Amino acid sequence: METVLLYILGIVIMVIGIAVSIGLHEIGHLVPAKLFGVKVTQYMIGFGKTLFSKKKGDTEYGVKAIPLGGYISMIGMYPPAKDGKEETASRGFFRTLVQDARSASAESVGDGEEDRTFYRLPVWKRIIIMLGGPTMNLLLAILMFAIVLVGFGAPQASTTIATVSECVLPASSTKTSCDPDDPLAPGAAAGLEPGDTIISVAGQKVDTWDDATEIIRTSPGTDLEVVLERDGETRTVTLTPLLTERLVLDDTGEAQTDAAGEPVTEEVGFVGIGSQSELVPQPVTAVLPAVGDNVAQVANMILNLPERLVGIANAAFGPGERDPNGPMSVVGVGRVAGEIVSLEEVPVSAKVQTMVGLLGSLNVALFVFNLVPLLPLDGGHVAAALWESIRRFFAKLFSRKDPGPVDAAKLMPLTFVVVILLGGMSALLIFADIVKPVNLFG
């Protein structure tokens, strides 16, 4: 029962975290809009039926039933049709979308409020308003990454032994257990035990796990005197690294492959021990590079989104497995949060660190995704404003008539298609997160 309650608690915490992130995103739009004099009629977290709202000044603040986003409503989002011409509904569905968008924009503008419309703002002010939301998510991500890296620390290999292999298996072996005829691992033969802390190897002081590993890998067949600490006492053992085939790893710890996709191996000294991981607080200077790496990963995921979605569909409707580094819906994020909080063997500090890191990554995703230059995303409004600036620049350069504001309402057919695609993607992710959730914990 306690595990179930902790699971629910994890989901609740994540829902609150997502709601706060969305709310601050919209504040990032709201504050500059009001500072620039735009009339904002609504500030809402969520979609669907309004659960709670209160009006203060020009703006109605509220919470809606479906916590899948948020919005602010600014008057005059689109300029009227040129020369007052309006499209007629009889000319097709998409033209009707354009007309309805213009009509709704015009109806939002009351008498004497023309100067408080969004579309009349200078381009730079509109860009600031639309970038305010993603910028808020970026700042939240930086704050959360700082808490994780500086406050808690990043996991690094310590000089304490976590595992001691019983035998030596080549890198190409697929066996998961030792047979009687397999050679005994040098570490086990020397009497090394989990919990031993290595002090020196071959007379060289060991400050990091890499120090010990480098000596062992370059000393196959050589007797090495190892000084270690066990239960508060200093002991000395002798071990002889065995020349063995091992995988070549890259800087991220992943196995390198050759042009044919086969794993690359090398023959090095091996004793069969693994290190314990410990959290080492990082300097403040490590925060921005970490956020930048996360931004790059999310951007790469978005660029390969069609391929990713095909893989998710194959997993959801077939025997395939979900990619743990692939996209998830809010349902999937909630499930992961629930699993993290309900893990009994994980200390509370590690749970807090993981949850904060998860929210940080979520805010990075909100930052990057909202910059995609397609309406109705923030990046789409920024792209329209930049296009208007380019048109006006060349009109002025060639002494032509000012073309006026870009009629973003004409993009409503494209917006409609994007909304349908986003809705389909969300439905697929939610379905996959229910029937074939991402497995992060085995």
Salt bridges, closest charged atoms under 4 A:
ASP58 OD2 - ARG116 NH2 2.90
GLU87 OE1 - ARG91 NH1 3.23
GLU87 OE1 - ARG95 NH1 3.41
GLU113 OE2 - LYS39 NZ 2.71
ASP179 OD2 - LYS175 NZ 2.96
ASP182 OD2 - LYS175 NZ 2.93
GLU193 OE2 - ARG230 NH1 3.66
ASP196 OD1 - ARG230 NE 2.72
ASP207 OD1 - LYS205 NZ 3.80
GLU266 OE2 - ARG217 NH2 2.36
ASP323 OD2 - ARG308 NH1 2.95
ASP378 OD2 - HIS25 NE2 3.16
ASP378 OD2 - HIS29 NE2 3.20
GLU388 OE2 - ARG126 NH2 2.64
GLU388 OE2 - ARG392 NH1 2.89
ASP402 OD1 - ARG392 NE 2.99
ASP407 OD2 - ARG102 NH2 2.30
ASP433 OD1 - ARG322 NH1 3.02
